[in-house]
């Protein structure tokens, strides 16, 4: 197998960290026998980044995509008004059989080009709702690190791009090659793509609604026994009206929202305190350590101890 040509597309206001990931994985001098690495843009020359104070230099124009074996689109800030030439070049590379990859908000470029229609895809959790709203044909999955859908691969934000690039090396050259690169980069050699992003959902999704008062009250009483009738009484509404209005204003059911806030509080306590797992479960209203473990396993694919170790 010859040298595999990797081309990263630096869209103006590119996220410098995202661009540096494929450069470190595929462009390092240790990988020259396996990969070549090129940065291109709409035209060759300086490309502004999201980091104030410097730009990056694209050595090639979009014409570089014509010979790319793998095309990588790192995240970028300006998600509206992508130039048609970029979409056309991505579609041409795809039709030619190139592997198409996005990191973080680079998924917006792939979606704009139509390459994600009918496919599962992910992006940074903060931008997932916008991606789903702007491109309803895309099956947006915000809770995973990366997705391999054959010829098209997408990753979540920031460090998840490292996981995806190492996964690609593992697919191309085996686990030993990927582990060697991970050791050089001083990162974990493998995180499964299905692992959940650690999503920090807003505590009160409806803080500007008429139900803001009861939401705030609930957050200060999480350790107590809370039911829909109790919440409805606090809102001075009938249970039926409360359920209907909560769904319309908050976008979910009262109990689902309540459980999400309890898990959020449990995560906060794991991060910020030395409370035992049992105490964290009690104070957050989850009741027992077993219940806390079940919620974290389902929502973040981790355990309380592992979560605390990772985020302390």
C-alpha positions in Angstrom: 0.0 0.0 0.0 1.4 3.4 -1.0 1.4 6.6 1.0 -2.2 7.6 1.9 -2.9 11.2 1.0 -4.8 13.1 3.8 -6.0 16.6 3.0 -7.5 18.9 5.7 -9.8 21.7 4.6 -9.2 24.9 6.6 -12.5 26.8 6.3 -12.0 30.5 7.3 -12.3 30.9 11.1 -11.1 27.3 11.5 -10.7 25.9 15.0 -6.9 25.8 15.3 -7.0 22.9 17.8 -9.2 20.8 15.5 -6.8 21.4 12.6 -3.8 20.5 14.7 -5.3 17.0 15.5 -5.0 15.5 12.0 -1.7 17.4 11.6 -0.3 15.6 14.7 -1.8 12.2 13.8 -1.2 12.1 10.0 1.3 14.8 9.4 4.0 14.0 11.9 7.4 13.1 10.5 7.1 9.6 12.0 4.1 8.9 9.7 5.7 9.8 6.4 5.9 6.2 5.2 2.2 5.8 5.7 0.6 9.2 5.3 1.1 12.5 3.5 -0.7 15.5 5.0 -1.7 18.8 3.3 -3.7 21.8 4.4 -5.9 23.4 1.8 -8.5 26.1 1.8 -10.8 27.9 -0.7 -7.5 29.3 -2.1 -3.9 28.9 -1.0 -2.7 31.4 1.6 -3.4 32.6 5.2 -6.6 31.4 6.8 -8.0 33.1 9.9 -8.6 30.9 13.0 -11.0 31.3 15.9 -7.9 32.0 18.1 -7.1 35.7 18.1 -3.6 36.6 17.1 -2.7 34.1 14.4 -3.7 32.5 11.1 -2.7 29.3 9.5 -1.2 28.9 6.1 -2.9 26.7 3.6 -0.4 25.4 1.1 -3.0 24.4 -1.5 -6.4 25.4 -2.8 -9.5 23.1 -3.0 -7.9 21.5 -6.1 -5.9 19.4 -3.6 -9.1 17.4 -2.8 -9.0 15.9 -6.3 -6.2 13.5 -5.3 -7.0 13.1 -1.6 -7.6 9.6 -0.2 -9.0 11.1 3.0 -10.6 14.5 3.3 -10.9 16.0 6.8 -12.9 19.1 7.6 -12.0 20.5 11.1 -14.4 22.7 13.0 -15.0 26.3 12.1 -16.8 29.2 13.5 -18.9 30.7 10.7 -21.5 28.0 10.0 -23.7 30.0 7.7 -23.1 30.8 4.0 -20.6 28.1 3.2 -19.2 28.7 -0.3 -20.7 26.5 -3.0 -17.2 25.6 -4.3 -16.5 23.8 -1.0 -19.6 21.6 -1.3 -18.9 20.8 -4.9 -15.4 19.7 -4.1 -16.5 17.6 -1.2 -19.1 15.9 -3.3 -16.6 15.2 -6.1 -14.2 13.7 -3.6 -16.9 11.5 -2.2 -18.0 10.3 -5.7 -14.4 9.5 -6.4 -14.3 7.2 -3.3 -12.4 9.4 -0.9 -13.0 8.9 2.8 -14.8 12.0 4.2 -14.2 13.0 7.8 -15.4 15.9 10.0 -14.3 17.0 13.4 -16.6 19.0 15.6 -18.6 21.6 13.5 -16.9 20.5 10.4 -20.1 18.3 10.1 -21.9 21.4 9.0 -19.8 21.5 5.8 -20.5 17.8 5.1 -24.3 18.4 5.8 -24.3 21.4 3.5 -22.7 19.3 0.8 -25.5 16.7 1.2 -23.1 14.0 2.3 -24.9 13.4 5.6 -28.4 13.0 4.3 -29.9 9.8 5.7 -26.8 9.1 7.7 -26.1 9.1 11.4 -23.7 11.9 12.3 -22.4 13.8 15.3 -20.9 17.1 16.2 -20.1 19.1 19.3 -23.0 18.7 21.8 -23.5 22.4 21.9 -24.1 22.6 18.1 -26.1 19.3 17.7 -29.5 20.9 17.9 -28.5 23.6 15.3 -27.3 20.8 13.0 -30.5 18.9 13.3 -32.6 22.0 12.8 -30.7 23.2 9.8 -30.4 19.8 8.1 -33.4 17.6 9.1 -32.3 14.8 6.7 -29.4 14.1 9.0 -29.7 11.6 11.8 -27.9 13.7 14.4 -26.7 11.7 17.4 -25.3 14.2 20.0 -24.4 11.7 22.7 -21.5 9.8 21.1 -17.8 10.6 20.5 -17.6 9.6 16.9 -19.5 7.7 14.2 -18.1 5.5 11.4 -20.8 5.2 8.7 -18.5 3.6 6.1 -17.2 6.2 3.7 -18.3 9.1 5.9 -17.1 9.6 9.5 -17.9 12.4 12.0 -16.7 13.2 15.5 -17.9 15.3 18.4 -16.1 18.4 19.6 -12.4 19.1 20.4 -10.7 16.0 21.9 -13.1 13.6 20.3 -11.4 14.4 17.0 -8.3 12.7 18.5 -10.3 9.6 19.2 -11.6 9.5 15.6 -8.2 10.1 14.0 -6.6 7.3 16.1 -9.6 5.1 15.2 -8.8 5.7 11.5 -5.2 4.8 12.0 -6.3 1.6 13.8 -8.5 0.8 10.8 -5.8 1.5 8.3 -2.8 -0.1 10.1 -3.9 -1.8 13.2 -3.9 -1.2 17.0 -0.1 -1.2 17.4 0.3 1.8 15.0 -2.5 3.7 16.7 -1.2 3.0 20.1 2.3 4.2 19.1 0.8 7.5 17.9 -1.3 7.8 21.1 1.8 7.3 23.2 3.6 10.0 21.3 0.7 12.4 21.8 0.3 11.3 25.4 -3.4 10.5 25.1 -5.5 7.4 25.7 -5.0 4.9 22.9 -8.6 4.1 22.4 -12.0 5.4 23.4 -15.0 3.6 21.8 -17.0 5.8 19.5 -20.2 4.9 21.3 -19.0 6.4 24.5 -21.1 9.3 25.5 -20.0 12.9 25.3 -20.0 14.5 28.8 -22.8 16.8 27.9 -23.4 19.8 30.3 -27.1 20.4 29.7 -28.5 23.6 31.1 -30.1 23.2 34.5 -33.2 25.1 33.6 -34.2 24.6 30.0 -37.1 26.9 30.5 -35.8 29.8 32.6 -37.6 32.4 30.5 -41.0 30.6 30.6 -43.9 31.0 33.0 -42.7 27.9 34.7 -39.3 29.4 35.7 -40.5 29.8 39.3 -41.4 26.2 39.8 -38.2 25.0 38.0 -36.1 27.1 40.4 -38.0 25.8 43.4 -37.5 22.2 42.2 -33.7 22.8 41.9 -33.6 23.8 45.6 -35.6 20.7 46.7 -34.0 17.9 44.6 -33.3 15.7 47.7 -37.0 15.6 48.6 -39.6 13.3 47.2 -40.9 15.2 44.2 -43.8 14.1 42.1 -45.8 15.7 39.3 -48.7 16.6 41.7 -46.2 18.2 44.1 -44.7 20.3 41.2 -48.2 21.2 39.9 -49.3 22.4 43.3 -46.2 24.6 43.6 -47.0 26.0 40.1 -50.6 26.6 41.3 -51.9 24.6 38.3 -54.0 21.5 37.9 -51.9 18.4 37.2 -53.2 18.1 33.7 -52.6 21.7 32.8 -49.1 21.5 34.4 -48.1 18.5 32.3 -49.4 20.2 29.1 -47.8 23.5 29.7 -44.5 21.9 30.9 -44.3 19.9 27.6 -45.0 23.0 25.5 -42.6 25.4 27.3 -39.8 23.1 28.4 -39.9 20.5 25.6 -40.1 17.4 27.7 -42.1 15.8 30.5 -41.8 17.0 34.1 -40.3 13.7 35.3 -37.7 13.5 32.6 -36.7 17.0 33.3 -36.5 16.3 37.0 -34.3 13.2 36.5 -32.0 15.2 34.2 -31.6 17.9 36.9 -30.9 15.2 39.5 -28.2 13.6 37.4 -26.7 17.0 36.6 -26.6 17.8 40.4 -25.0 14.4 41.1 -22.3 15.1 38.5 -21.7 18.5 40.1 -21.3 17.0 43.5 -18.9 14.3 42.1 -16.8 17.0 40.6 -16.8 19.5 43.4 -17.0 17.6 46.7 -15.6 14.6 48.5 -19.0 13.2 49.4 -19.4 9.5 49.3 -21.3 8.0 46.4 -24.2 7.2 48.7 -24.3 10.9 49.9 -24.1 12.2 46.4 -27.1 10.0 45.4 -29.1 11.1 48.5 -28.4 14.9 48.0 -29.2 14.8 44.3 -32.5 13.0 44.9 -31.4 9.8 43.1 -31.9 7.8 46.3 -29.3 5.1 46.1 -25.8 4.5 44.8 -27.2 1.8 42.6 -29.6 4.3 41.0 -26.8 6.8 40.5 -24.7 4.2 38.8 -27.5 3.2 36.5 -28.2 6.8 35.5 -24.5 7.6 34.8 -24.1 4.3 32.9 -27.1 5.1 30.7 -26.4 8.8 30.2 -22.6 9.0 30.1 -21.4 5.4 29.7 -19.3 5.7 32.9 -19.4 5.0 36.7 -19.5 7.6 39.5 -15.9 6.7 40.5 -14.6 7.0 36.9 -16.5 10.3 36.4 -15.1 11.8 39.6 -11.6 10.7 38.6 -11.9 12.2 35.1 -13.4 15.6 36.2 -11.9 16.4 39.6 
